[in-house]
Amino acid sequence: MISSTNPVYGVLSLIVCFFNATTLLLSLGIEFVPVSFIIIYVGAIAVLFVFVLMMLNIKAAELKQNSLMLVPVIVTLGFVF
């Protein structure tokens, strides 16, 4: 989700992460929390992110230029964690 170059793909992978968390909680036998994850987070917040990102009209060249400057920071944080 973090390393995707397209922000729309990042939000879609965020939705997949929420569904993965939901299946993990369902496997523990909890019913209310996974349903609330789906309704609140995927139904409202993630869909809102998708619509806002589609309205921003971000160019791919700007994203690539900004991401190349962050490579040392990403490598350093990856090593620390």
Order of alpha helices (4+ residues) and beta strands (2+ residues): alpha-alpha-alpha-alpha-alpha
